[in-house]
């Protein structure tokens, strides 16, 4: 089945839709049907062939290529969303609520006004939703998001000196585990493995599969192996070059290729 990938904001998550009979090219703006109503989006991945087993559930459809009036309406929605964000933040400050409102957005058909927020704990926002609904006369939705999502929205630079991956090109913020750092023999120092968001750096995931593959038939630090100088204890591992640092009695630390040890 042919699908198209669409996002709703620059570098935002990509969602897939059924283009029907429309011939859509990259960067074309479209109106699509979503579970939240109609949305204005941009085609970023045109004409992708996916097998049926990779499609979960029924795909929503691209309704049409956007018109000039659609674009004008979209720009008005963006402008009004900014004002709604200002009002919501003012209410939150007035009520001293433990939440940080990140952004606000109207669905294209203005059927719903969605606010995303950060909070360290669960928040009872029912009164806030009621007040916002009385002001804007639309359905209000408040979504709590994670700190990674905030970093993606705000942007910045990582320790590598490059723009944050999440803000530059990552579409899906997949889980990153401490085992990935261990796999790559990276010192478990928070200042070295955590990103500006305070969570493990997304780039730990990029090469994890390769390190996992290289590690399969290698011994561990502390294991005993035989070398040409006698038996010794592994004190370090160079995974990519498949070498060990071995402490051999009366010879000190020597470097041994994996294939030369047993």
N, C-alpha and C positions, 0 to 999 in steps of 0.2 A: 504494500500500500504506500502511496506517495503522500508525504506529510510536509508541512513547513514549520520551522521553528520561529517563534515570535517572542519578543520581549516587550515589556511595558515601560522600561526606563533604561538608560545607557548602562551596559554591563549587568543588567538585571538577569534574574533566572530566565532560562528559555523554556517556553511551553510549546507543545506541539499541537497542531490543528489540522483538520481535514480541509484542503484548499478547494475541494470540489472540482469544478471545471475551470477555475481561475488559474491563469498562468502567472505566477508571482515571482518577481525577481528580488534580489537582496536590496534592502533599504526601502522597499516599497512600504508605505504605511497602510494599515488595514483596520477594519472594524471586525472584531471577533466575538464570538459568544463564549462566555465563561460561566462558572458556577455562581459568580457574583453579579452577572448581568453583562451587558455589552461593554467592551473595552477597546480603547484606541492603542494599537501597538505597531511595532516595526518588524518586518521580516528580516531575520538575521541568518537563517539557514533555509534556503529555498530548495524545494524538490528533493527531499530525502526519502530514500526507499527503505521502509521498515517492514520486517516480516510480521505477520499477524500475532505471533507469540510474544513479540516485544511490546505490543500495544495493550495497555491495561485499561479495560473498560471501553466505553464508546467515546471516540474523539469528538470534541466540540468543533464547530465549523467556522471557517472564515466567512463572514457575512458578505463583505464587499471590500473592494479597494476604496480607501477613504477619498472623499471629495474635498473641495475647498471649504465648503461649509462645515464638514466634519472637523477639519483642521482648526477652523475658527472656534468651533465649540470646544475642542480639546484644549486650545490655548486659554479659553475662558475658565474651563474646569481647573487648569493648573493655577491660574491667578486666584480663583476663589478658594482653592485648597490651601494656598499660602495664608490667606486671611483666616480661614478656619483653624489653621495650625496656631496662629497667633492668639486667637480667642481661647482655644483649648488650653494652651500653656498658661494663659492668664488665670483661667478658672482653677487649674491644678495648683498654681502658686497661691491663689487666694485660699483654697481649702487645705493647703499644706499637705498635699497627697504625695506619697512616696512613689512617684513615677516620673520618668523623663520622656516626654512626647517627642518622638523622632521625626515623624512626618504625617501628613494628611493627604488623602487622595479621594476624589470623586470617581465613581464608575462613570463610564462615558455617558450613559443615559441619566446620570444624576439620581439614580434610584437608591444609592447607598453612599455614605461618607465614611471612609475607613481611616482610623488613626492607629499608628503603630507606636508602641512605647517600650521602654526598658524599665525594669524594676528588680530589686534584689529579692523581693518576696511577692506573695500573692496580694493582689489589690482588689478591694471591693469598689468597682467603678460604676455601679448601677446608677447612683445619683448623678454622676458626671454624664453618663450616657443619656439620662433623661433630660438634663439641662441642655445638652447639645442638640438633642432631638427637638426640643421646644424652640430652639433658635433657628435651626436650619430646615425643619419640617421634612426630614428624610430619615431613613433608617441609619442608625449609627452602629458601627462595629469598632471595637477596640481590641487590638491584637498585641499580645506581649511577645516580644522578639528577644533573641539572644545577643550577647555582646559582639559576636562575630558579625552579625547583621549590621550592627552599628558601625563597626570598622569599615565594612563594605560601603556603607552610605557616606561616611565622613571622609574616608580615604587617608592618605599619608604615605610615609616611606618606611620601608623595613630596614633592618641592619645591613642588608646587602646594598643599600643605596638606591634600590629601585622602588617604583610605586608598588603599593601593596597589591599582591596577586588578586585578592578578593575584589578590590576596586578596579583593577585593570582588565582582567580577563576571566577570572573564575566565575562560572555560572552557578554551580552547585557547591555549597560549603559542606563537603563530606566530613565524616568523623575522622579525627586524628588521635592516635593513642600513644601513650608513653612508650609502648613496645616498639614503635617505629624508630624512636630515638635510640633505644637500646640496640635494636637490630643494626643500626648504622654506626655503633660505637661512639655516639656523641655524648659528651659529658652531660649528665643530668643536672645542669645548672640553669635555673629558671631564666636568668638573663641571657642565656645562649639559645634556649629552645622555645621561649615564649615570644609571640609577636606583640605588636603594640596593643592588641586587644586584651592581652593578659592570658590568652589561651595558647596551646601548642601551635607552632607555626604550620600553616597549611603545606608549605613546601616539604615538610618531613614525609609527606605521602608520595611525592613525585617518584622517588627512586626506591621506595620501600620494597616493591615487588622484585626488583633486580637484586637488592641486598638479600632478600629472603631466599632467592634462588641460589645465590653464591654461597650462602651460609649452610646449605643443606648437608654437604659432606665435609664440613670443617669442624674441627674440635673446638673446645671452649677454653677460656682462660682458666688455669688451674689444672688442666689435664696433663698427664705425663705422656711424653712421646720419646721415641728413640731418634737420635741424630747420629751423624758420623763421629761426633765427639762423645757419644754416650747418651744416657737417658737424662732428660731435663723436664722442667716445668714451663708450660706456656704462660707467658706474662702479658702478651699482647697479640692482637690479630689485625692483619691488614687484609680486609675482606676482599676488596676489589683486585688486589694483586695476588691474593691467595698465598700469603706468607704469614709465618708465626715469628714472634720474638720469644726465644726460649732461654731460660736460665739453666745453664749446664754447670754442674759442680766443677770447679777448677778452670773453667773457661769463661765464666760470666755469661752475659747476654749475647746470644748469637741470633742471626736471622736465618730462617729455614723456609724453603719452598714447601708448600703442602705436599706436593708429589714426592718430595725427597724424605718425608717423615713417615713414621708408622707407629 
